[in-house]
Amino acid sequence: MTSELIQMLRLEPVEADRYVGQNLADSQGVVFGGQLLAQSVAAAASSVPDMHLKSMHTIFTRAASSTQPVELDVERLHQGRSFASVEVSIRQGARLCTRSLVLFDKPDADLITFCADPPVVAPPDDLVPSAVTRRGWDVQIVGDVDISDPDAVGPPELLVWSRFADVPDAEWMSQALLAYASDGFLIGTAMRPHPGVGQALAHVSIATTVITQTLTFHEHVDAGDWLLLAHASPHAGRGRSFGRADVYGADRRLVASYAQENMIRA
């Protein structure tokens, strides 16, 4: 149910700039990185409510256990008339799990404006319904690609339609839900060209984890509408991979982008 995702984003204040967040159920006992990204957005947005969250860069230092809540601390670094910045740390006891630098702004009038065109793909309603629907998150993978199948080989690209149900009006909620979605596909995208390698082997015979992620918001985001996530991985090697994605809204405008570094090793 979407309410489970929304509840995950409603952090419990402990004191000024300190929060406790509850975990989504996870069968592997490790908190999904997208949850930590989404909760970092929520904590940051609570600290600077009158500005637009522009970008967030996160380092994943340790895995978080799903058996205990996460603790979020916000440090206010700067707030001016046009920009503000905060640091969000997620811990479990003495263990630092993530640290994020978050930039806010007050958008200016356009002096120049441009955005890339989206890929030409079939709209989500024309695709075969996907089996990937969880917690009110609808996912349609273009081309019926299965990134979990080690024998399904293809180029290091992946097009995904994403939509969440019952999204509240606050823009930071949509930003947080996109942050949640952004963690799900770039490791699998990097694996696609390699036979015998797929996400089904992650945490079995292949060790994978996200190392860093940068998320940038260009325009207003509505996670309740279909968003096209256009993924590509231009490099993998030395036990690492790099990938990036552009996010297009229903009006075909580029609304966000993200980039991710990962560990992929035996």
MOMO-V953699 format. One record per residue. N is the residue number from 1. SS is DSSP state (H for helix, E for strand, - for the rest). OMEGA is omega in whole degrees, -180 to 180 (NA if undefined). D_FIRST is the distance of its C-alpha to the first C-alpha in whole Angstrom. Layout:
n->N ss->SS omega->OMEGA d_first->D_FIRST
n->N ss->SS omega->OMEGA d_first->D_FIRST
//
This chain:
n->1 ss->- omega->177 d_first->0
n->2 ss->H omega->-179 d_first->4
n->3 ss->H omega->177 d_first->5
n->4 ss->H omega->177 d_first->6
n->5 ss->H omega->-180 d_first->7
n->6 ss->H omega->178 d_first->9
n->7 ss->H omega->177 d_first->10
n->8 ss->H omega->-179 d_first->12
n->9 ss->H omega->-180 d_first->14
n->10 ss->- omega->-176 d_first->15
n->11 ss->- omega->179 d_first->18
n->12 ss->E omega->178 d_first->20
n->13 ss->E omega->176 d_first->24
n->14 ss->E omega->173 d_first->27
n->15 ss->E omega->-178 d_first->30
n->16 ss->- omega->176 d_first->30
n->17 ss->- omega->175 d_first->29
n->18 ss->E omega->-174 d_first->27
n->19 ss->E omega->170 d_first->23
n->20 ss->E omega->179 d_first->21
n->21 ss->E omega->178 d_first->18
n->22 ss->- omega->-177 d_first->16
n->23 ss->- omega->167 d_first->14
n->24 ss->- omega->177 d_first->11
n->25 ss->- omega->-179 d_first->12
n->26 ss->- omega->-174 d_first->15
n->27 ss->- omega->-178 d_first->17
n->28 ss->- omega->177 d_first->20
n->29 ss->- omega->-180 d_first->20
n->30 ss->E omega->-179 d_first->20
n->31 ss->- omega->176 d_first->18
n->32 ss->- omega->-178 d_first->17
n->33 ss->H omega->178 d_first->19
n->34 ss->H omega->176 d_first->17
n->35 ss->H omega->-179 d_first->15
n->36 ss->H omega->175 d_first->19
n->37 ss->H omega->-178 d_first->19
n->38 ss->H omega->180 d_first->17
n->39 ss->H omega->174 d_first->18
n->40 ss->H omega->175 d_first->21
n->41 ss->H omega->-178 d_first->21
n->42 ss->H omega->-179 d_first->19
n->43 ss->H omega->180 d_first->22
n->44 ss->H omega->-179 d_first->25
n->45 ss->H omega->178 d_first->23
n->46 ss->H omega->-176 d_first->24
n->47 ss->H omega->-180 d_first->27
n->48 ss->- omega->-170 d_first->29
n->49 ss->- omega->-174 d_first->27
n->50 ss->- omega->178 d_first->29
n->51 ss->- omega->-177 d_first->30
n->52 ss->E omega->177 d_first->28
n->53 ss->E omega->-172 d_first->26
n->54 ss->E omega->-178 d_first->28
n->55 ss->E omega->179 d_first->28
n->56 ss->E omega->176 d_first->27
n->57 ss->E omega->-173 d_first->28
n->58 ss->E omega->170 d_first->27
n->59 ss->E omega->176 d_first->29
n->60 ss->E omega->-176 d_first->27
n->61 ss->- omega->179 d_first->30
n->62 ss->- omega->174 d_first->28
n->63 ss->- omega->176 d_first->25
n->64 ss->- omega->179 d_first->23
n->65 ss->E omega->179 d_first->22
n->66 ss->- omega->-177 d_first->19
n->67 ss->- omega->178 d_first->21
n->68 ss->- omega->-179 d_first->21
n->69 ss->- omega->175 d_first->20
n->70 ss->E omega->180 d_first->21
n->71 ss->E omega->-177 d_first->24
n->72 ss->E omega->177 d_first->24
n->73 ss->E omega->179 d_first->28
n->74 ss->E omega->173 d_first->29
n->75 ss->E omega->179 d_first->32
n->76 ss->E omega->-176 d_first->34
n->77 ss->E omega->-176 d_first->36
n->78 ss->E omega->170 d_first->37
n->79 ss->E omega->177 d_first->37
n->80 ss->- omega->-178 d_first->39
n->81 ss->- omega->-176 d_first->39
n->82 ss->- omega->-175 d_first->37
n->83 ss->E omega->173 d_first->36
n->84 ss->E omega->178 d_first->34
n->85 ss->E omega->178 d_first->33
n->86 ss->E omega->174 d_first->31
n->87 ss->E omega->179 d_first->30
n->88 ss->E omega->177 d_first->27
n->89 ss->E omega->176 d_first->28
n->90 ss->E omega->-178 d_first->25
n->91 ss->E omega->164 d_first->26
n->92 ss->E omega->-173 d_first->26
n->93 ss->- omega->-180 d_first->29
n->94 ss->- omega->-176 d_first->32
n->95 ss->E omega->173 d_first->30
n->96 ss->E omega->-178 d_first->29
n->97 ss->E omega->177 d_first->26
n->98 ss->E omega->170 d_first->26
n->99 ss->E omega->-175 d_first->28
n->100 ss->E omega->168 d_first->28
n->101 ss->E omega->-173 d_first->30
n->102 ss->E omega->179 d_first->29
n->103 ss->E omega->175 d_first->31
n->104 ss->E omega->174 d_first->30
n->105 ss->E omega->168 d_first->32
n->106 ss->- omega->-172 d_first->33
n->107 ss->- omega->177 d_first->34
n->108 ss->- omega->173 d_first->37
n->109 ss->- omega->-179 d_first->39
n->110 ss->- omega->164 d_first->39
n->111 ss->- omega->171 d_first->42
n->112 ss->- omega->178 d_first->41
n->113 ss->- omega->-178 d_first->38
n->114 ss->- omega->168 d_first->37
n->115 ss->- omega->180 d_first->34
n->116 ss->- omega->177 d_first->34
n->117 ss->- omega->178 d_first->33
n->118 ss->- omega->173 d_first->30
n->119 ss->- omega->177 d_first->30
n->120 ss->- omega->-178 d_first->31
n->121 ss->- omega->176 d_first->28
n->122 ss->- omega->176 d_first->27
n->123 ss->- omega->-174 d_first->24
n->124 ss->H omega->-178 d_first->21
n->125 ss->H omega->179 d_first->21
n->126 ss->H omega->-177 d_first->24
n->127 ss->- omega->174 d_first->23
n->128 ss->- omega->-179 d_first->22
n->129 ss->- omega->-178 d_first->18
n->130 ss->- omega->175 d_first->17
n->131 ss->- omega->-177 d_first->15
n->132 ss->- omega->174 d_first->13
n->133 ss->E omega->-178 d_first->10
n->134 ss->E omega->177 d_first->7
n->135 ss->- omega->180 d_first->4
n->136 ss->- omega->178 d_first->5
n->137 ss->E omega->178 d_first->8
n->138 ss->E omega->-179 d_first->11
n->139 ss->E omega->174 d_first->14
n->140 ss->E omega->179 d_first->18
n->141 ss->E omega->-177 d_first->20
n->142 ss->- omega->178 d_first->24
n->143 ss->- omega->178 d_first->26
n->144 ss->- omega->-180 d_first->24
n->145 ss->- omega->177 d_first->25
n->146 ss->- omega->-178 d_first->24
n->147 ss->- omega->177 d_first->24
n->148 ss->- omega->-175 d_first->24
n->149 ss->- omega->-180 d_first->27
n->150 ss->- omega->-179 d_first->30
n->151 ss->- omega->180 d_first->32
n->152 ss->- omega->-174 d_first->30
n->153 ss->- omega->178 d_first->33
n->154 ss->- omega->179 d_first->33
n->155 ss->- omega->-179 d_first->33
n->156 ss->- omega->-180 d_first->31
n->157 ss->E omega->179 d_first->29
n->158 ss->E omega->177 d_first->26
n->159 ss->E omega->-174 d_first->24
n->160 ss->E omega->169 d_first->20
n->161 ss->E omega->-177 d_first->19
n->162 ss->E omega->177 d_first->15
n->163 ss->E omega->176 d_first->13
n->164 ss->E omega->-180 d_first->10
n->165 ss->- omega->170 d_first->9
n->166 ss->- omega->-179 d_first->10
n->167 ss->- omega->176 d_first->12
n->168 ss->- omega->-173 d_first->14
n->169 ss->- omega->-176 d_first->18
n->170 ss->- omega->-175 d_first->19
n->171 ss->H omega->-178 d_first->20
n->172 ss->H omega->176 d_first->19
n->173 ss->H omega->178 d_first->16
n->174 ss->H omega->178 d_first->16
n->175 ss->H omega->180 d_first->18
n->176 ss->H omega->179 d_first->16
n->177 ss->H omega->174 d_first->14
n->178 ss->H omega->176 d_first->16
n->179 ss->H omega->177 d_first->18
n->180 ss->H omega->-178 d_first->15
n->181 ss->H omega->-172 d_first->15
n->182 ss->H omega->-175 d_first->19
n->183 ss->- omega->-166 d_first->19
n->184 ss->- omega->-163 d_first->18
n->185 ss->- omega->-170 d_first->21
n->186 ss->H omega->174 d_first->25
n->187 ss->H omega->178 d_first->26
n->188 ss->H omega->177 d_first->25
n->189 ss->H omega->180 d_first->27
n->190 ss->H omega->-179 d_first->30
n->191 ss->H omega->-168 d_first->30
n->192 ss->- omega->-176 d_first->30
n->193 ss->- omega->-168 d_first->34
n->194 ss->- omega->179 d_first->35
n->195 ss->- omega->180 d_first->35
n->196 ss->- omega->180 d_first->34
n->197 ss->- omega->179 d_first->31
n->198 ss->- omega->-176 d_first->28
n->199 ss->H omega->177 d_first->24
n->200 ss->H omega->-179 d_first->24
n->201 ss->H omega->179 d_first->27
n->202 ss->E omega->-179 d_first->26
n->203 ss->- omega->175 d_first->26
n->204 ss->- omega->175 d_first->29
n->205 ss->- omega->178 d_first->32
n->206 ss->E omega->177 d_first->31
n->207 ss->E omega->179 d_first->30
n->208 ss->E omega->172 d_first->28
n->209 ss->E omega->173 d_first->26
n->210 ss->E omega->179 d_first->26
n->211 ss->E omega->177 d_first->29
n->212 ss->E omega->175 d_first->29
n->213 ss->E omega->175 d_first->26
n->214 ss->E omega->-178 d_first->27
n->215 ss->E omega->-178 d_first->25
n->216 ss->E omega->179 d_first->27
n->217 ss->E omega->-179 d_first->26
n->218 ss->- omega->-175 d_first->29
n->219 ss->- omega->176 d_first->27
n->220 ss->- omega->-179 d_first->24
n->221 ss->- omega->174 d_first->21
n->222 ss->- omega->-178 d_first->18
n->223 ss->- omega->177 d_first->15
n->224 ss->- omega->173 d_first->14
n->225 ss->- omega->174 d_first->17
n->226 ss->- omega->174 d_first->18
n->227 ss->E omega->177 d_first->19
n->228 ss->E omega->179 d_first->22
n->229 ss->E omega->-176 d_first->22
n->230 ss->E omega->-174 d_first->25
n->231 ss->E omega->172 d_first->26
n->232 ss->E omega->177 d_first->30
n->233 ss->E omega->-176 d_first->31
n->234 ss->E omega->-177 d_first->35
n->235 ss->E omega->168 d_first->36
n->236 ss->E omega->179 d_first->35
n->237 ss->E omega->178 d_first->38
n->238 ss->- omega->179 d_first->39
n->239 ss->- omega->-178 d_first->36
n->240 ss->E omega->170 d_first->34
n->241 ss->E omega->176 d_first->32
n->242 ss->E omega->178 d_first->32
n->243 ss->E omega->179 d_first->29
n->244 ss->E omega->-180 d_first->28
n->245 ss->E omega->170 d_first->26
n->246 ss->E omega->-176 d_first->27
n->247 ss->E omega->-178 d_first->24
n->248 ss->E omega->179 d_first->25
n->249 ss->- omega->-179 d_first->23
n->250 ss->- omega->179 d_first->23
n->251 ss->- omega->178 d_first->27
n->252 ss->- omega->178 d_first->28
n->253 ss->- omega->175 d_first->29
n->254 ss->E omega->-174 d_first->28
n->255 ss->E omega->-178 d_first->26
n->256 ss->E omega->174 d_first->25
n->257 ss->E omega->173 d_first->26
n->258 ss->E omega->180 d_first->26
n->259 ss->E omega->-172 d_first->28
n->260 ss->E omega->169 d_first->27
n->261 ss->E omega->-175 d_first->30
n->262 ss->E omega->167 d_first->29
n->263 ss->E omega->174 d_first->31
n->264 ss->E omega->-177 d_first->31
n->265 ss->E omega->179 d_first->34
n->266 ss->- omega->NA d_first->35
//
